Amino acid sequence: MAKTLVAYYSWSGRTQGMAEKIAQLVDADMYRIEVAPDTFDRDMYKTDEIATAQIKNHQYPALVNDIPNVDQYDLILVGSPVWRGAPATPIHNFLNQIQNYSGKVASFYTDAGTPNGYEKMFKQWAGKLNVLPTHEGSNGLNAWLAELAG
Ligand SMILES: Cc1cc2nc3c(=O)[nH]c(=O)nc-3n(C[C@H](O)[C@H](O)[C@H](O)COP(=O)(O)O)c2cc1C
């Protein structure tokens, strides 16, 4: 089986739950993408404004925990909530910092029904990484994971 890392950012816990489920299914290591605690706000709308400004100004938040050596993995699954039709902004620097990784990358996300441009933006942020199909929500996980493995 491919050695897999599940790397995720979660603001209110849903994506974390999905990440844990996936990590169990494929026996993966986990890495929690974290930024400084004062980066966002407790309020969803304020957080949305902060993230939107970060994207507009190309000022993405720094990660506060070290990324593991990704070269040991065949596959990295990157989890995020959808924020205004895009990945959460901490995902940007994670993808930026693993640009030399030569394995496969795929994203999963949780949302409230309007993911809009999530996948397109994820691919844009992924730069030269080798990106496989994205997956939404907790249903159909096994089929998606089988597709990635195939
Ligand atoms: C700042 C912010 C922006 C959001 N924007 C969207 C959106 O554009 N589309 C959508 O479907 N859900 C949106 N949501 C809802 C989240 O994607 C959803 O609740 C997600 O499952 C939360 O994951 P988490 O608990 O891991 O943070 C937004 C939530 C927040 C906090």
The ligand as a Gaussian input file, in Angstrom:
#p B3LYP/6-31G(d) Opt

LIG

0 1
 C      -14.527000      31.823000       6.748000
 C      -15.463000      30.777000       6.226000
 C      -15.872000      30.804000       4.891000
 C      -16.701000      29.795000       4.367000
 N      -17.030000      29.818000       3.045000
 C      -17.766000      28.788000       2.518000
 C      -18.068000      28.719000       1.116000
 O      -17.687000      29.576000       0.317000
 N      -18.794000      27.673000       0.667000
 C      -19.260000      26.677000       1.502000
 O      -19.907000      25.758000       1.023000
 N      -18.969000      26.696000       2.836000
 C      -18.243000      27.716000       3.356000
 N      -17.945000      27.733000       4.703000
 C      -18.398000      26.608000       5.544000
 C      -17.256000      25.609000       5.769000
 O      -16.627000      25.219000       4.558000
 C      -17.775000      24.335000       6.435000
 O      -18.481000      24.642000       7.592000
 C      -16.626000      23.389000       6.761000
 O      -17.098000      22.074000       6.873000
 C      -15.891000      23.757000       8.035000
 O      -14.793000      22.891000       8.198000
 P      -13.915000      22.925000       9.533000
 O      -14.830000      22.567000      10.665000
 O      -12.878000      21.861000       9.325000
 O      -13.312000      24.273000       9.676000
 C      -17.143000      28.753000       5.226000
 C      -16.755000      28.745000       6.590000
 C      -15.925000      29.743000       7.078000
 C      -15.511000      29.706000       8.522000

